[in-house]
């Protein structure tokens, strides 16, 4: 069927007959003639049989136009041909051809009316097309006439005008492009002027303009150039941002921040800023330390530049350690100050922007602005701790890089001071307690302090063994606060304010001091000021030539010297009569009052008595307290060492002047149990007894002995056996009173030490003060007792009393000679004290103790003398009372001491001579202060003639019972 359709399509507008004649011979399809067609029509053929014949045709005959049927059939022939089979096959093909021809003829006949009709329509269409061709030809001819007459003239003018407008716009664009290409020169100028916001604004405007002309090929190159310029501006902006880390400038930083805002990179700028601060800290400390290392090395070796910072710190020499540390802290202060000022800038900037931008909130993109501000604020707050941590780690590496155990004390204190100042900076910077710095400086301090304290104790022993106990001349208004070592307690700008001062400042906010960042916000450096302050310190505590230069002091000494030869009885009257105006000009009321109290003072009532060693101990305490004030974690160790200084001084004074077994056994309780306990404790814990006698006993462990010091020995220059100097009374006074003065200074420092002490260790401090410091004045008794015992010849008085006859029968009106001898001894003692007081002021308490000891010993000698009496009458007892009353009367003129010590001790003993037997028994039980011999004498001498032997034995047995527990 396909072949039939294709054949019909090819026949064009020809008649069916022509079409039939024009069929291609290639098709090899014979068209039946009319007769054949008639025959075929007439010949009845079964349609079904005909269809079967057509269906039996091979499929290949219906495939395509280029099919060669002859070739196909020839190829199908078998190798061996059979005529009969060929004829049969030929007949079959003929039948198939006949069936196809018949079918084609039927189809042609069936479609012929429609074909004729369609052919007529094609003919009509051809006529219409010919008419249309004529119309088009006429139209074209008329259009060519119109073109010549109208288009080329009028529309040509319009075209030229339009071209002119386009060219004008192009010229304007070209000029703009030319301007854009020249902006790089202006941008460079603006960058040199550090006008970053202007440069960025100009660059962004150029980019915007360039995007308008992006259709020009030259603009693409300009766009890339502008982008490169913008990146270059960002790089220079980053460099400008890094400069603010060391030297913050408000106008400079404002430009930089505005530039980043224009770029829309506020958060990026903050990230970069923190990176620059971290880098600045590292570079700064490295350059400072490298500079000192290379300076000290003295050669141009570059190996130091390749070292790590931690290793570089180990090459710092001892001489350059403090200057390098100071410069290091100065440089780090600059970095932290810049960060502090950066935060201030952002706080002020936020406050300024909040109110004016409220109206423009919608236009300005408030959400993004708030997010940026919040990010910046959090980043800055977090950066505080991070930056301070970096600072601590850098300084820690520097601190631990050098062994400070051999530093001089002043140098070490300067180091502590600087680090303490740095810790104060850290606390104000971010509220940090600087644990890293504290731990590192604590390690160095413990190491240093152990060595230092051991050396100071040895030094103190050397001082004590070479001390001649001469008075150290200090001014009358001397106070430990005047010493360099205690300046830190009174300085307002001290690097580490004591808690008591902190409490005061917090209680009075009106007087609150400026923080370091407020004080040095614009200029100066806290570390630089501190060093300068140290250099300007002066100390003026010593009096010239031992005396102060004021006229009042001179007149006092002159008055005392001119008055020294006047009898003691007249001195009191002379003082009492000093009520006129003239004498008062030279002698103050305080001086007169002190003269009334004691004849043995130089009237410099405020001038403390101390020695060079005392002053050194006080200075040492100040140094220890400085260290403790700065290093609170080792406060207990320092206070323990401070207590050892006092202990050793107290023990030395006792062993030099107070240890005397003969007088300690007097039974008068010269050394209290508390003082005895304290002395024993010091000897056990601090004194290395084995250092004196190496062969005695088993040696203690080496570690224990390291903590101990050998007992000091009194200098051979000090003579305590000369009666002319009252057995070294001047040296004893200076030694004892210097100890008392030292104790007073410790008392004044107690509150300060208490605030430094950890709560758990405060009982130690309290015990030290109650058991040791408070016992200093108790040493007066045993030390001055030795003077009192040797100054007056009590044995001679006993001998003289033994020669007196007491069994007289008449009342005597004249006292015995021994009383005058004793009083003369006292007057001599008084004079010697006056001689001593010309060189060393004898304070009233010392004078009183000396008089008390002398009077006690005299009274006990009297009782002992009375107890030696073998026979005594009532008149003899009256003579005893007369002698004692005479002694008291004269004695009261020599001393202001009231009441007279042991007065009742003598009077009670004399009155006991009058007691009856029963009263005597009660007396023996109640008065155990008397010795067994003295009580036995009362029984034997007074009651011997009135009682029988049995009663006497009973009383003696009672005395023996009382004495037995003592033994």
TISE-325743 format. One record per residue (C-alpha): residue in one letter; x, y, z. Coordinates in steps of 0.02 Angstrom, whole numbers, plus 32768, in hexadecimal, padded with zeros to 4 digits. Layout:
<rs>
aXYZ...
</rs>
This chain:
<rs>
x800080008000x809180738025x80D080607F72x8028808B7F2Ex801D81297F98x80CB81607F67x80A681457EB1x800981AD7EBFx8066823B7F12x80E582457E86x806682567DF8x804983137E12x7FBC83687DADx7FB682E87D1Ex7F1D828A7CE9x7F0781DA7D26x7F3681997C7Bx7FD682007C75x7FFB81CC7D23x7FEC81197CF4x806081307C61x80E5818D7CC7x810081077D4Ax81B880E27D62x81F680447D10x825A80267DACx81BE7FF97E05x81A77F6D7D83x80EE7F757DA4x80887F587D08x7FE67FB77CFDx7F5A7F497CB3x7F0B7F867C15x7E547FB07C08x7E2D7F067BBEx7E8A7EB27C4Bx7E307F1C7CC8x7D8C7EEE7C7Bx7DBD7E397C7Cx7DEF7E467D2Ex7D4B7E977D5Cx7CEA7E1B7CFAx7D4B7D897D3Ax7D027D5D7DDDx7D857D457E63x7D627D1B7F14x7D937DB47F7Ex7DCE7D45800Ax7E3C7CDF7F96x7E7E7D7E7F4Ax7EA97DC27FF6x7F037D218020x7F6D7D317F83x7F9B7DE47FB2x7FC57DAF8063x80357D268020x80A67DAA7FCEx814A7DB88029x815C7E4980A0x81FA7E85804Cx81957EC07FB4x81437F458022x81E57F848073x8229801A800Ex823B80667F60x82EE802F7F42x82C57F757F4Dx83037F0F7EB8x82817E887E9Fx82DE7E2E7E11x837F7E217E76x831B7DE47F08x82C87D597EA7x836A7D247E54x83C17D157EFAx83397CA57F38x83587C247EAEx83A57B837EEBx84507B4A7EABx84017AC37E44x83707B017DDBx82D57A9A7DBBx826B7AD37D2Ax81C97A957D6Ex81E47AE97E12x82157B8A7DBAx81787B887D50x810D7B687DE9x815F7BF77E43x814A7C687DABx80907C407DA5x80837C697E5Dx80D67D147E40x80617D367DB0x7FCA7D107E1Ax800C7D867EA0x802B7E0D7E1Bx7F7D7DF77DD5x7F307E077E81x7F937EA57EA6x7F687EF17DFCx7EB27ECF7E17x7EB77F1B7EC2x7F0F7FB97E7Ex7E937FCB7DF2x7E017FBF7E6Ax7E4B80447ED8x7E6C80BC7E46x7DBD80A97E06x7D7980C37EB3x7DD7816B7ED0x7DCB81B77E21x7D35822F7E43x7D8B827B7ED9x7E29828C7E75x7DD382EC7DEBx7D8183617E66x7E2583877EBFx7E7A83A97E1Ax7DFA842F7DF2x7E1E84867E98x7ED984877E74x7EB884D97DCDx7E5285657E20x7EDC85817EA0x7F5C85957E15x7EF486207DC5x7EE7867D7E6Ex7FA286747E88x7FC486C17DE0x7F5287567E0Fx7FAD876D7EB6x805487747E5Cx801688047DF1x7FD988677E8Dx808388517EE4x80E0888F7E4Ex8077892F7E48x808F894B7F06x814A893E7EFAx815189BB7E6Ex80EB8A387ED4x81588A1D7F72x81F68A447F12x81A78AE97EDDx817C8B127F95x822D8AE77FCDx82798B607F56x82028BEB7F82x81EF8BDC8043x82588B5E80A6x83058B8D806Bx82E58C468090x827A8C55812Ex82A28BB5818Dx835C8BCB8167x835A8C6C81CDx83088C128260x83888B878258x84178C04825Cx83CA8C5B82F4x83B98BB98350x846D8B8B8329x84A48C36836Bx844A8C198412x84998B6E8422x85468BB68403x85298C418484x84FB8BBE8508x85918B5984D5x86048BEF84EBx85BE8C0D8598x85D98B5785C5x868A8B5E8582x86B08BF685ECx866B8B9C8687x86D58B04865Dx876D8B74864Bx87498BBF86F6x87358B108740x87DC8ADD86F9x88308B74874Cx87E68B5187FCx88768ADE882Cx88E78B78883Fx886A8BCA88B5x88538B288914x890F8B1C8931x89128BCF8973x88838BAA89EBx88DA8B0E8A2Bx89798B718A4Bx890E8BED8AADx88C38B578B0Cx88168B8E8AD4x87D98ADA8ACCx871E8B008AD3x872D8B7D8A44x87958B0489DCx87188A7789F6x86858AEA89D1x86D78B238930x87048A7188FEx86538A33891Ex860A8AC488B8x86818A9B882Ax864C89E5882Fx85968A1A8829x85B98A8B8795x861D8A04873Fx858B898B874Ex85248A0A86E9x859F8A018658x85C289488662x858B893385ABx862F89848576x86C0890B8563x873C898385B7x86D289888654x86F088D3867Fx87AA88F98692x8782899486F9x870E892E876Ax879788B18791x880E894287B1x87928992882Cx877C88EB8883x883988DB8896x883E898D88DAx87B689648958x881688CB8992x88B2893689A1x885089B38A0Bx881689238A7Ax88CA88EB8A91x8902899A8AC0x886A89A78B31x88A089078B88x894E89518BA3x88FF89F18BE6x889489878C5Cx892E892D8C9Dx898089D48CC9x88F689F78D49x893189628DB1x89C989C08DF2x899A8A768DE7x88E08A988DE6x88AC8B398D8Fx87F48B688D94x87EC8BC08CEBx88528B388C96x87E78AAC8CDFx87478B0A8CB3x877F8B128BFDx87A98A598BFBx87038A258C47x86A08A958BD1x86FF8A488B3Fx86D489988B78x861E89CD8B8Fx861A8A0B8ADAx866089638AA4x85DD890B8B0Dx866488AA8B69x865088E48C1Ex865688348C63x86EB88058BF7x874588A18C37x8729886A8CEBx876D87BC8CC7x880588088C73x881E88828D04x882A87F58D83x88A387988D15x890E88358D0Ax890A884C8DC7x894687998DE1x89CE87B58D5Fx89FD885C8DADx8A16880B8E59x8A8687858E10x8AEC87FC8DA3x8AFD887D8E2Dx8B4088088EB3x8BB187B08E38x8BFF88528DFBx8C1988958EABx8C6D87F68EEAx8CCF87E08E49x8D1188918E58x8D5588738F07x8D9B87C88EDCx8DF8880B8E44x8E3388A38EA7x8E7A88358F31x8EC287B68EB7x8F2288418E62x8F2F87ED8DB8x8EC987F08D1Ax8EA087388D23x8DF6871A8CD4x8DD686758D2Dx8D6F86D18DB0x8CF1870B8D2Ex8CCA86578D00x8CAE86228DB4x8C0686058E04x8BD1868B8E7Fx8BD986128F13x8C8D85E28EE9x8CBB86988ECBx8C8586C48F7Dx8D08864F8FC6x8D9386BB8F79x8D6687578FDDx8DF587889052x8DD887B79109x8E0C886C90EAx8D908885905Ex8D03881F90ADx8CA788AE9104x8CBA89319078x8C7E88AF8FFCx8BEA887E906Bx8BBB89349081x8BC389568FC6x8B6288B68FA8x8AD788EF901Cx8AD9899E8FD2x8AC389588F24x8A3988E18F5Ax89E489718FB6x89DF89D28F13x898A893F8EBCx890A89288F48x88EB89E38F52x88C989E58E97x884B89578EAEx87FB89B38F40x87EC8A518ED8x87A689EC8E48x871C89AB8EB9x86FB8A5C8EF7x86EC8A998E44x866A8A158E1Ax86068A388EB9x86018AF38E95x85DD8AD68DDDx854A8A658E07x85028AE78E7Ex85118B708DFAx84BF8B068D73x842B8AC18DD5x83C68B638DE2x83E18BB78D37x83C68B198CD3x831D8AEF8D1Dx82BF8B558C98x83248B088C0Cx83178A598C50x82B38A198BBEx83298A618B3Ex83C98A2F8B95x83A189798BA7x838F89718C64x839788B58C75x844088A98C21x8481893E8C86x844988F08D2Bx8498884A8CFCx853D88A18CD3x853E89018D76x851388688DDCx859C88048D85x861E888C8DA0x85EF889F8E57x85FA87E48E7Ax869B87D38E18x86ED88628E79x86B4881C8F22x86F4876E8EF9x879587B88EB7x87BE88058F61x87DE875D8FB2x883687188F1Ax88AE87AB8F0Bx88D487AA8FC6x88F586F08FBDx8972870D8F30x89C687968F97x89D18723902Fx8A1D86958FCCx8AA187078F7Fx8AD187529027x8ACD86A69079x8B4A86658FFAx8BB986FA9021x8BAB86E490DFx8BD2862B90DDx8C5E863F905Ex8CD9867E90E2x8D0C8638918Cx8CEF86C79206x8D2F867292A3x8DCF86DA929Ex8D7C87829280x8D9A881292F7x8D0588319365x8CE088DE931Ex8CE88899926Fx8C74880A929Bx8BF9888392EDx8BFC88EE9250x8BD0885191ECx8B4288289264x8B0988DC925Fx8B0588E191A2x8AA9883B9197x8A308874921Ex8A0F891391BDx89F288A79123x8977883B9184x891C88D991BAx8914890A9103x88CC885E90DCx8848886E9163x881289189122x881E88DC906Ex87AC88449079x878F881C9132x880D878E912Dx8866874F91C9x88FF8729915Cx891286759196x899986539114x8A0486E5914Ex89E486BF9205x8A18860A91F2x8AB886349192x8AEE86BF9209x8AC18650929Ex8B3785CA925Ex8BC48646924Bx8B9D869992F2x8B9E85F89358x8C4385C7930Ax8C8B86759328x8C44868D93D5x8C8B85EB941Dx8D3B861C93EAx8D2186D0941Cx8CDD86AB94CAx8D69863094F1x8DEB86B294C0x8D9387399526x8D9086CE95C3x8E4A86AD95B0x8E6387679593x8DFC878F962Dx8E6A87199694x8F0587729653x8EB8881B967Dx8E8C87E2972Ex8F388798974Dx8F8B883B9716x8F0C88AD9768x8F56891B97F2x8EA889509828x8EC78A069811x8E348A7C97F6x8E098A9A9740x8DE48B559733x8D3A8B6D96E3x8CC98C0496E5x8C4A8C159771x8BBB8C0A96F4x8C008B6A96A8x8B7C8AF89662x8B8F8A5895FEx8B228AA69576x8BB68B1A9551x8C208A86951Ax8C298A589461x8BF189A99488x8B4A89E394CFx8B218A67944Cx8AAF89EA93F7x8A3689F4948Cx8A168AAC9474x8A208AC193B8x897D8AE79363x89C38AA692C0x8A088A089308x89FF897B928Bx89A3890D9305x89328965937Fx891B890A9423x886E88C7944Bx885B894494D9x887A89D2945Fx8804898293E5x877E897B946Ax87998A339490x878E8A6493DBx86F189FE93C1x86A28A4C945Bx86BC8AFB9419x868D8AFE9360x86A38BBB935Ax875F8BA29373x876C8B1192FAx880F8B129299x88188B1691DDx88398A719188x88DC8A5E9129x88808A669083x882C8B0890B6x88CD8B5290FBx893B8B289066x88B78B308FDEx89068BBE8F7Cx89BD8BBA8FAEx8A3B8B689021x8A588AB59052x8A368A6690FDx8AD88A0490F8x8B408A9B90CAx8AF58B049156x8B158A7B91D5x8BCF8A7191ADx8BE28B2D91B2x8B8B8B31925Ax8C088AB4929Ex8C998B209268x8C548BBA92BDx8C3D8B699367x8CA48BB393F5x8CB88B7894A7x8CE48BEB9538x8CD98B9095DEx8D878BA5962Ax8DAD8C39969Bx8E4C8C9C9678x8EDA8C6A96F0x8E5F8C069755x8DF48C9D977Fx8D728D009725x8D9F8DB096F2x8D0A8E0B973Ax8D298E8697C7x8CAC8E35983Cx8D118D949842x8DB48DF5985Fx8D6A8E5798EEx8D298DBA993Fx8DD58D6B993Bx8E268E0A997Ex8DA98E159A0Cx8DC68D629A3Ax8E838D729A36x8E848E109AA2x8E0F8DBC9B1Bx8E6D8D199B2Cx8ED48D499BC5x8E428D879C2Ex8E128D199CC0x8D858CA19C9Fx8D188CEC9D27x8D238D989CD4x8CFE8D5D9C25x8C498D3A9C4Cx8C338DE69C9Ax8C8B8E369C08x8C158DE39B8Fx8B7C8E109BF5x8BAD8EC79BF4x8BB98ED19B38x8B1B8F369B1Ex8B628FD89AD6x8B5A90089A1Fx8C14901099FBx8C408F5B9A25x8BAB8F1D99C1x8BF38F669922x8C828EEC992Bx8C2E8E5A9981x8B858E1C9947x8AFB8DE199BBx8B168D31997Bx8BCD8D3D99ABx8BA28D779A5Cx8B238CEE9A6Dx8BA18C6D9A36x8C208CB39AB4x8BA08C9C9B3Dx8B878BEA9B07x8C3D8BBB9AF5x8CE38C109B1Bx8D3C8B9B9AA4x8CF38BCC99FFx8D418C409980x8C928C88996Dx8C898C5098B9x8BED8BF498E7x8BBF8BCF9834x8C6A8B9697F7x8C648AD997EBx8CF18A6E982Cx8D3189FA97A8x8DD289B7975Dx8E1189A296ADx8DDF88EC96B7x8D2F891C96EEx8D228992965Bx8D5E890895E8x8CDC8890962Dx8C5489129614x8C8F89309562x8C9088759546x8BDE88679587x8BAD88F2950Fx8BFC88959480x8BA487F494AFx8AFF885194BCx8B19889E9412x8B2E87F293CBx8A9987B1942Bx8A2F884693F7x8A4E881F9342x8A4D87629352x89B8873793BDx89C1867B9393x8A65866B93F4x8A2F86E2947Fx8A33865B9505x8AE4862594D8x8B1D86DA94DFx8AC786FD9586x8B14865F95CDx8BC086A0959Ax8B97874C95E2x8B6F86F89688x8C17869E9681x8C7187459671x8C1D87839710x8C3886DD9768x8CF186DE9742x8D078792977Bx8CA9876F981Dx8D0E86D0983Dx8DB2872D981Dx8D8687B99896x8D568739991Ax8DF286CE9906x8E6587679903x8E1E87C59998x8D9A876099F4x8DD986AE9A07x8E2286969AB4x8DF985F99B15x8E2C86419BBEx8DAE86CF9BB6x8D27866C9B5Ex8D1F85FA9BF5x8CF6868C9C69x8C4286539C74x8BFC86FD9C46x8BAD86C39BA4x8C1B872F9B36x8BF186C79A9Cx8B3886A39A85x8AFF85F99A4Bx8AC6864799A6x8B7286919988x8BC485EE99B9x8B55858F993Ex8B7D860B98B5x8C3985FE98D1x8C31854198D1x8BCA85419830x8C4785B497DAx8CD985499811x8C8784AA97D1x8C4584EC972Bx8CC6856E96F5x8D6B85589752x8DE784DB970Dx8E3384A097B2x8EA0841F975Bx8EFB84A696FAx8F4B84DC979Fx8F85843197D9x8F9583C09742x8FC1832897AAx8F2E8337981Fx8EA482BC97FEx8E608278975Cx8E4F82F396CEx8DA483269694x8D70830895DEx8DC3837C9561x8D1C83C59528x8CED83F295DBx8D96844295FBx8D8584A9955Cx8CF3850395ABx8D558528964Bx8DD885A99679x8E66859896F5x8E5285F39799x8EA7869F9793x8F3786D29805x8F4A877A985Ax8FD287E8980Fx907287F39874x906688AF9865x8FD388AD98DDx900C88A99994x8F87887A9A13x8FF788669AABx902C891A9ACCx8FD889649B67x8FFF8A139B2Ax8F8689FF9A99x8F0789A89B08x8F3689039AB8x8F12893B9A07x8E6F89909A32x8E7889FF9997x8E8B89679926x8E03890A9985x8D8C899E9973x8DB089B098BAx8D9C88F5989Cx8CFF88DD9904x8CA7897D98D2x8CD28961981Bx8C7A88B9982Bx8BE4890F987Dx8BE5899197F2x8BEB89049772x8B5788B297C8x8AF7895697C2x8B1689619707x8AD888AF96F3x8A3C88DE9755x8A1D897096E1x8A2C88FC964Bx89B888759690x891B88B39639x897688BE9594x89C0881095A8x891787CD95DBx88C788089539x895187B294D6x8943870D9535x88D6868094EFx884086609560x887985AF9588x892385ED95C5x88E88681962Fx88F5861F96D3x89B2861396B6x89BE86D096ABx895386EA9745x89BC866D97A7x8A5D86C0976Dx8A21876897AEx89D887279852x8A6686AE987Bx8B0087049834x8AED87BC9806x8A9287E798A7x8B1D8796990Fx8BA4880E98D4x8B8B88879963x8B9387F499DEx8C4C87E199B7x8C6B88819A19x8C5B88259ABEx8CE487A19AA9x8D5988179A4Ax8D5088AA9AC4x8D4C88359B5Ax8E0288099B3Ax8E3088C39B43x8DCA88DD9BE0x8E1788459C33x8EC9887B9C11x8EB889389C23x8E9E89379CE0x8F0788D69D5Dx8E8088759DB8x8EFE88009E0Ax8F5488939E61x8EAA88C99EA4x8E8B881A9EEBx8F33881E9F43x8F0F88CA9F8Dx8E6288919FC7x8EB287F9A019x8F1C886DA083x8E8588CCA0C7x8E4B88A4A178x8D8F8885A178x8D70884EA22Bx8D758900A26Fx8D0D8937A304x8CE589EAA2D5x8C8E8A3FA246x8D0B8A88A1C9x8CEF8B2EA16Fx8D7F8B19A0F4x8D7C8A9CA065x8E0B8A26A043x8EA08A4C9FD1x8E7989C29F52x8DE18A299F1Cx8E4F8ABC9EEDx8ECA8A4A9E94x8E3A89FC9E31x8DF38AA79E05x8EA08AE09DD1x8EA98A499D5Ex8E028A7C9D14x8E3E8B2E9CFBx8ED98AEB9CA4x8E6A8A7D9C39x8DFE8B149C11x8E978B789BDDx8ED88AED9B6Fx8E2F8AE29B1Ax8E3A8B9D9AFCx8EE58B849AADx8EA18AFB9A3Cx8E0A8B649A0Dx8E7C8BE999C3x8EA88B6D993Bx8E0A8B06992Fx8D5D8B40995Dx8D178AD299E8x8C5B8AC999CFx8BEA8AD59A66x8BB58A1C9A61x8C6D89E99A62x8C938A5F9AF2x8BFF8A199B52x8C3489649B32x8CE5898A9B6Dx8CA989E29C0Bx8C2A89599C2Bx8CAF88D29C1Ex8D2989319C8Fx8CA489579D11x8C6288A49D0Ex8D1188609D26x8D3488DE9DB1x8C9288B39E0Ax8CB287F99DFBx8D6288169E3Bx8D1888739ED0x8CA487E19EF4x8D3487689EE0x8D9C87D39F57x8D0F87D69FD6x8CFE87199FC2x8DB487039FF3x8D978756A09Ex8DB886DEA12Ex8D708748A1BAx8CF187D4A1ADx8C8F8839A22Cx8BF288A1A213x8C60893CA20Fx8CCA88E6A18Bx8C2E88CAA123x8C038982A134x8CB389ABA0F8x8C95893DA05Fx8BF889A1A039x8C578A45A053x8CE18A0D9FDDx8C6289D99F57x8BFD8A7A9F65x8C9D8AE19F55x8CCB8A7A9EBCx8C1E8A969E6Fx8C1F8B519E91x8CC68B6E9E3Ex8C9E8AF49DB2x8BFF8B509D81x8C688BEB9D5Fx8CD88B8A9CEAx8C508B3B9C7Fx8BA38B619C41x8B758AAA9C45x8AD28A929CA5x8AA68A299D02x8B4F89EF9D42x8B6289399D0Cx8B6288B49D94x8B4289369E1Bx8ABF88C59E69x8B3888339E59x8BAD88859EDAx8B2788D49F47x8AC588329F55x8B6287D49F87x8B8F8853A00Ex8ADD8853A052x8AE08796A058x8B5787A5A0EDx8AC087DAA155x8A508747A129x8A1186C6A1A6x8A24860CA191x897A85F1A13Ex898F8688A0CEx8A3B864DA09Cx89F985A6A060x897985FF9FF3x8A0186779FB8x8A6F85E69F81x89E1859D9F1Ax89B286439EC7x8A5F868A9EA1x8ABA86109E34x8B22869B9DE2x8B9D868E9E72x8C25860B9E72x8C2A857B9EEEx8CBE85CC9F46x8C6486729F59x8BC786209FA1x8C2F85B1A013x8C88864BA055x8BE08699A084x8BB485FDA0E7x8C5D85EAA13Cx8C8686A0A163x8BDD86F2A17Ex8B798668A1D0x8C0A8604A217x8BFF864EA2C6x8B408646A2CEx8B168595A295x8B4D84E8A2C5x8BB68474A260x8B22840CA222x8AC684A4A1DDx8B6584DDA188x8B7D8433A138x8ACA8439A0F9x8AE484E2A0A5x8B8A84A9A059x8B34840EA017x8AAF847D9FC6x8B3984E09F73x8B8984409F36x8AE384049EEEx8AD284A69E8Bx8B8284999E46x8B7683E09E16x8B0F83F99D73x8B8F84799D38x8C1483F69D42
</rs>
